[in-house]
């Protein structure tokens, strides 16, 4: 391996640069149309300028058509550098879009203005997923600035639309530009991890989101006998859906949590006033299902439960699968990308990595479905989607060293 000490020393000196890049990225709000925004254009352009300054051999922008977005497209940026070796190519794919900040009263400052508190950079998007972009970019920048010859070919991607389905991001690239990727590429998605940075995610659960509509009969709250309270019916259904946990109870220790989960989440508004018994209530159930179970089996059983509640309480209940994603085949624990990442983690952290499965969904699932082994990894606290989202500066430096180690591995 080349002189990594020079590269690591350069990374250790980039605290101010990390803050500056995070500040610039955070100020460029990248909300997709489904989240009330116009797209990722300004953030993608800033990233393109940073990457271009590192003199890549190939610099490309793939615009996914989306008439709802500014200028009618969603930008996907790819920069590629040749190495001394021709293969395998290292891919690090981060996403540019964010989720809305939510209740602003829960934030201690403007979500789009970075604040620094000791080792923490605070702001919407700093961990999800700017951390991945910044660490992979700084690794390449340190290599270029030290004059070391890149060993492996490297491709950095900054894609759109991860937060709302990836149709205009990675899925678009896989459908229209699949020749970008090769089966022996080392594909890393830095969009999930643990505080130690030793978990390498190789598998994901299936996902099913069910929208239940419970229909009763609306009436005045003072005469409940004249109606059929859909809110009560919804409550009964939510409790009954606990049977899913009993039906699909097998555990798999690869995953954390090790069981399938079935959680009621979003409730849509019903009546606007207090003195009316509602005639319709709508809620959603988030199901994260171990790959050993079929999603269709879970959906069918959920509908059976709903049908029984409807019959027992004279209700009409509709169940709609509003999101359905079957788990892809897991990446093998012995895949080259797992071994390369584990070796780099051991070099930088002195710790043994471990392959794991997760319940959350990432774009790695789309890589796996297309036949490309991929892993999800980074070092980080789980503050994504939360008020005062934060990213430790030291974690960014550490992850940059790990990426640099992979880029420079003979």
Secondary structure, DSSP 8 states (H G I E B T S, - for coil): ---HHHHHHHHHT-HHHHHHHHHHHHHS----GGGTS--SHHHHHHHHHHHHTT--SEEEEEEEE-TTSGGGEEEEEEEEE--SS----EEEEEE--------GGGSSS-TTS-EEETTEEESTTIIIIIHHHHHHHHHHHHHHHHT----S-EEEEEES-TTTTSTTTHHHHHHH-GGG--TT-EEEE-S--BSSS-EEEEEE-EEEEEEEEEE-B-EEGGGGGGSB-HHHHHHHHHHHTTHHHHHT----TTEESSS-EEEEEEE----SSTTEE-SEEEEEEEEEE-TTS-HHHHHHHHHHHHHHHHHHTT-EEEEEEEEEE-------TTSHHHHHHHHHHHHHH----EEEEESS--THHHHHHTT--EEE--B--S-TTSTT-EEEHHHHHHHHHHHHHHHT--
